[in-house]
Amino acid sequence: MTKRTKWMIVSAVLIAVLAGGLGVMMIKAKRFGKKQYYTQITQPGLVNGQELWGYTYQQSAFDEYGKERRLTFLAPKNLRLQAYLRVYVADQDFVTAWEEVDGGAIPASARKQLQSPAKPSAGQ
């Protein structure tokens, strides 16, 4: 292997590592410092016609103290029914990210609200 080939391989690996690290940083930035709410998917999302984020959800969500907030967010696919989500919210109800979580990861006050009589979701 020539010195030039080795240099190209090292450069390619370095670029791949940096690009991966940048991707992780972007994901964390969407969550850092945001208010967290918890919700449960109880109905399929509404098809919104977008190619990449084709499903819209309108959900009641609860913070760690059980305070309710109505949120709208998008998903690239129909989310699993009964799934619990942690939703990251910036100012003015702007959802920056969401992730599926185990029910045990939800604070007790929020879990109690989610287990109360059915809350309307999806297109309500």
TORDREN-147126 format. One line per 10 residues: their letters; for each residue x, y, z of N, C-alpha, C. Coordinates in nm, 3 decimals. Last residue first. Example, Ala and Ser with C-alpha at 12.3 -4.5 7.8 and 13.67 -1.06 7.14 Angstrom:
<sites>
SA> 1.285 -0.225 0.708 1.367 -0.106 0.714 1.290 0.003 0.787; 1.319 -0.569 0.780 1.230 -0.450 0.780 1.320 -0.330 0.780
</sites>
This chain:
<sites>
QGASPKAPSQ> -5.792 1.470 1.672 -5.901 1.531 1.751 -5.890 1.681 1.755; -5.618 1.295 1.540 -5.682 1.406 1.470 -5.790 1.476 1.546; -5.447 1.186 1.809 -5.436 1.191 1.662 -5.508 1.311 1.607; -5.675 1.167 2.089 -5.545 1.188 2.027 -5.559 1.194 1.877; -5.849 1.207 2.401 -5.848 1.203 2.255 -5.707 1.229 2.200; -5.791 0.988 2.673 -5.775 1.123 2.620 -5.778 1.113 2.469; -5.965 0.766 2.886 -5.904 0.794 2.755 -5.907 0.940 2.717; -5.911 0.809 3.240 -5.997 0.780 3.123 -5.941 0.840 2.994; -5.556 0.775 3.329 -5.694 0.815 3.357 -5.778 0.793 3.232; -5.301 0.728 3.251 -5.382 0.610 3.281 -5.525 0.645 3.317
LQKRASAPIA> -5.192 0.979 3.228 -5.205 0.897 3.107 -5.294 0.776 3.128; -5.188 1.057 3.496 -5.274 1.128 3.401 -5.296 1.044 3.275; -4.992 0.880 3.593 -5.128 0.877 3.649 -5.227 0.946 3.554; -4.770 0.964 3.450 -4.823 0.830 3.426 -4.966 0.819 3.478; -4.726 1.214 3.567 -4.764 1.207 3.426 -4.826 1.071 3.395; -4.658 1.132 3.828 -4.771 1.225 3.805 -4.819 1.220 3.661; -4.429 0.960 3.787 -4.555 0.910 3.843 -4.674 1.001 3.815; -4.254 0.985 3.472 -4.276 1.027 3.610 -4.416 0.990 3.658; -4.163 0.702 3.282 -4.252 0.819 3.291 -4.271 0.857 3.437; -4.032 0.469 3.268 -3.950 0.589 3.258 -4.033 0.716 3.272
GGDVEEWATV> -4.218 0.267 3.259 -4.150 0.290 3.385 -4.064 0.415 3.385; -4.289 0.252 2.990 -4.381 0.315 3.084 -4.318 0.346 3.218; -4.014 0.337 2.777 -4.084 0.238 2.857 -4.174 0.311 2.956; -4.048 0.553 2.492 -3.990 0.516 2.620 -4.074 0.407 2.684; -3.965 0.696 2.180 -4.046 0.600 2.253 -3.972 0.562 2.381; -3.923 1.048 2.140 -3.867 0.914 2.142 -3.960 0.823 2.220; -3.895 1.358 1.961 -3.970 1.264 2.044 -3.900 1.130 2.038; -3.833 1.710 1.910 -3.797 1.569 1.900 -3.892 1.487 1.986; -3.954 1.958 1.914 -3.826 1.945 1.845 -3.785 1.800 1.825; -4.256 2.116 1.894 -4.195 1.987 1.927 -4.067 1.972 1.845
FDQDAVYVRL> -4.356 2.414 2.019 -4.283 2.358 1.905 -4.212 2.230 1.948; -4.497 2.568 2.205 -4.544 2.433 2.172 -4.476 2.371 2.051; -4.346 2.804 2.256 -4.468 2.807 2.174 -4.509 2.669 2.122; -4.017 2.658 2.297 -4.118 2.763 2.318 -4.232 2.752 2.218; -3.994 2.300 2.267 -3.935 2.432 2.280 -4.048 2.532 2.303; -4.012 1.973 2.390 -4.086 2.089 2.344 -4.008 2.217 2.370; -4.004 1.632 2.336 -3.923 1.748 2.372 -3.985 1.872 2.308; -4.168 1.356 2.470 -4.172 1.459 2.366 -4.096 1.580 2.417; -4.169 1.021 2.500 -4.117 1.140 2.565 -4.104 1.243 2.453; -4.443 0.794 2.464 -4.342 0.881 2.405 -4.298 0.987 2.505
YAQLRLNKPA> -4.559 0.463 2.456 -4.537 0.583 2.535 -4.425 0.663 2.470; -4.788 0.295 2.242 -4.650 0.332 2.274 -4.650 0.458 2.359; -5.042 0.235 2.157 -5.013 0.214 2.300 -4.869 0.249 2.337; -4.934 0.175 1.824 -5.042 0.202 1.919 -5.002 0.158 2.058; -4.649 0.311 1.677 -4.707 0.192 1.739 -4.815 0.233 1.839; -4.707 0.556 1.418 -4.642 0.508 1.539 -4.720 0.393 1.601; -4.657 0.568 1.081 -4.761 0.554 1.181 -4.697 0.492 1.305; -4.369 0.775 1.011 -4.450 0.654 0.993 -4.561 0.656 1.097; -4.249 1.010 1.073 -4.228 0.959 0.938 -4.310 0.834 0.907; -4.451 1.256 1.240 -4.375 1.132 1.243 -4.359 1.081 1.100
LFTLRREKGY> -4.507 1.565 1.420 -4.505 1.483 1.298 -4.422 1.358 1.320; -4.732 1.709 1.662 -4.601 1.673 1.612 -4.615 1.580 1.493; -4.885 1.913 1.897 -4.894 1.860 1.761 -4.752 1.829 1.716; -5.027 1.907 2.226 -4.914 1.917 2.135 -4.948 1.859 1.999; -5.148 2.048 2.515 -5.189 1.991 2.387 -5.076 2.015 2.287; -5.068 1.960 2.842 -5.042 2.052 2.732 -5.081 1.980 2.604; -5.113 1.924 3.197 -5.145 1.889 3.058 -5.109 2.001 2.962; -4.908 1.826 3.461 -4.975 1.939 3.395 -4.991 1.907 3.246; -4.763 1.641 3.598 -4.897 1.602 3.557 -4.975 1.715 3.491; -4.502 1.696 3.640 -4.593 1.727 3.750 -4.738 1.692 3.718
EDFASQQYTY> -4.373 1.644 3.404 -4.339 1.560 3.519 -4.429 1.584 3.640; -4.646 1.697 3.169 -4.511 1.716 3.217 -4.488 1.631 3.343; -4.829 1.532 2.912 -4.820 1.575 3.052 -4.674 1.590 3.092; -5.046 1.580 2.629 -4.922 1.531 2.689 -4.909 1.594 2.827; -5.273 1.504 2.383 -5.257 1.560 2.516 -5.131 1.497 2.572; -5.190 1.544 2.036 -5.199 1.465 2.157 -5.204 1.554 2.282; -5.194 1.488 1.712 -5.236 1.593 1.805 -5.270 1.521 1.934; -4.977 1.398 1.454 -5.039 1.359 1.581 -5.072 1.484 1.659; -4.939 1.316 1.115 -4.954 1.421 1.216 -5.027 1.363 1.337; -4.716 1.175 0.883 -4.824 1.154 0.981 -4.822 1.263 1.086
GWLEQGNVLG> -4.494 1.212 0.709 -4.628 1.199 0.656 -4.743 1.179 0.753; -4.233 1.334 0.650 -4.298 1.333 0.782 -4.448 1.326 0.758; -4.176 1.306 0.370 -4.087 1.254 0.472 -4.153 1.238 0.609; -4.406 1.404 0.223 -4.334 1.283 0.181 -4.250 1.223 0.295; -4.729 1.494 0.343 -4.586 1.521 0.331 -4.512 1.391 0.299; -4.992 1.418 0.387 -4.950 1.443 0.249 -4.803 1.477 0.233; -5.084 1.340 0.635 -5.082 1.484 0.605 -5.032 1.518 0.465; -5.279 1.113 0.806 -5.194 1.130 0.688 -5.201 1.276 0.647; -5.275 1.104 1.156 -5.346 1.149 1.036 -5.248 1.167 0.922; -5.195 0.807 1.344 -5.175 0.945 1.303 -5.257 0.977 1.178
PQTIQTYYQK> -5.417 0.596 1.540 -5.323 0.619 1.429 -5.311 0.769 1.397; -5.431 0.638 1.898 -5.497 0.631 1.767 -5.391 0.650 1.659; -5.269 0.650 2.114 -5.392 0.573 2.129 -5.470 0.559 1.999; -4.963 0.692 2.248 -5.029 0.685 2.118 -5.151 0.594 2.132; -4.917 0.902 2.522 -4.933 0.764 2.477 -5.010 0.767 2.346; -4.664 1.125 2.656 -4.793 1.095 2.597 -4.797 0.948 2.558; -4.490 1.379 2.829 -4.511 1.236 2.806 -4.653 1.215 2.753; -4.235 1.630 2.791 -4.373 1.588 2.815 -4.385 1.442 2.779; -3.977 1.850 2.879 -4.018 1.714 2.843 -4.162 1.689 2.884; -3.827 2.135 2.736 -3.923 2.083 2.834 -3.968 1.945 2.786
KGFRKAKIMM> -3.477 2.142 2.650 -3.620 2.146 2.613 -3.704 2.089 2.726; -3.206 2.114 2.690 -3.273 2.233 2.743 -3.421 2.243 2.710; -3.161 1.909 2.413 -3.096 1.980 2.522 -3.174 2.105 2.563; -3.277 1.810 2.181 -3.333 1.770 2.310 -3.279 1.854 2.426; -3.138 1.895 1.965 -3.284 1.903 1.956 -3.350 1.874 2.090; -2.881 1.828 2.039 -2.919 1.969 2.040 -3.071 1.986 2.033; -2.872 1.554 1.988 -2.872 1.601 2.126 -2.916 1.746 2.136; -2.866 1.561 1.707 -2.976 1.494 1.776 -2.986 1.543 1.919; -2.623 1.693 1.665 -2.747 1.755 1.618 -2.867 1.693 1.687; -2.441 1.509 1.772 -2.454 1.642 1.833 -2.584 1.710 1.791
VGLGGALVAI> -2.471 1.300 1.589 -2.508 1.279 1.729 -2.528 1.414 1.799; -2.367 1.428 1.360 -2.505 1.379 1.363 -2.555 1.359 1.505; -2.102 1.469 1.436 -2.188 1.584 1.410 -2.335 1.544 1.414; -2.016 1.203 1.450 -2.019 1.285 1.571 -2.107 1.407 1.554; -2.031 1.137 1.177 -2.112 1.066 1.275 -2.125 1.145 1.403; -1.837 1.314 1.077 -1.975 1.325 1.031 -2.069 1.254 1.128; -1.606 1.215 1.206 -1.653 1.353 1.230 -1.799 1.371 1.189; -1.593 0.957 1.093 -1.606 0.975 1.238 -1.659 1.114 1.271; -1.559 1.022 0.820 -1.675 0.943 0.864 -1.699 0.960 1.014; -1.313 1.157 0.829 -1.433 1.227 0.783 -1.559 1.153 0.829
LVASVIMWKT> -1.148 0.944 0.913 -1.161 1.065 0.994 -1.287 1.143 0.956; -1.169 0.771 0.693 -1.215 0.728 0.825 -1.238 0.849 0.914; -1.052 0.933 0.494 -1.191 0.887 0.480 -1.248 0.844 0.614; -0.790 0.959 0.595 -0.876 1.078 0.575 -1.023 1.039 0.567; -0.703 0.694 0.583 -0.708 0.764 0.713 -0.800 0.886 0.702; -0.715 0.660 0.303 -0.796 0.576 0.393 -0.812 0.643 0.528; -0.528 0.850 0.217 -0.667 0.860 0.172 -0.758 0.778 0.263; -0.292 0.749 0.334 -0.340 0.882 0.371 -0.488 0.900 0.332; -0.267 0.507 0.194 -0.287 0.508 0.340 -0.346 0.640 0.387; -0.224 0.612 -0.061 -0.342 0.528 -0.035 -0.372 0.524 0.114
RKTM> 0.026 0.739 -0.023 -0.092 0.817 -0.065 -0.221 0.741 -0.034; 0.195 0.529 0.032 0.173 0.631 0.135 0.048 0.713 0.104; 0.060 0.216 -0.089 0.142 0.336 -0.097 0.106 0.434 0.013; 0.085 -0.117 0.000 0.000 0.000 0.000 0.090 0.124 0.000
</sites>
